[in-house]
Amino acid sequence: MKDIVTVQEAVTAFADWNEPTDAELAAIESEMPLILADVDLIDAQIIAMDHAPNEVDTRRVRRALARVLTEWRILANRSTDETAAGGAA
């Protein structure tokens, strides 16, 4: 019976004590260009799947994929630079 919780306990189970730290928010912020590039790629792929593919759709997906790869490279290089600098931002 100890596993039964009230609705109030379930709703407030993740209260203020479970908020992300400043470091976690900064990490998310630094990855935001990659996240947005991924969203653009998914949008381009959905548009391409919605109808018979054409040259414009193919170029849109290729450009979006190139942007994702570029953002990955930038993020990886930034992480490598921070590691080499001893974690200093």
Buried (B, 14 or more C-beta within 10 A) or exposed (E): EEEEEEEEEEEEEEEEEEEEEEEEEEEEEBBEBBEEBBEBBEEBBEBBEEEEEEEEBEEBBEEBBEBBEEBEEEBEEEEEEEEEEEEEE
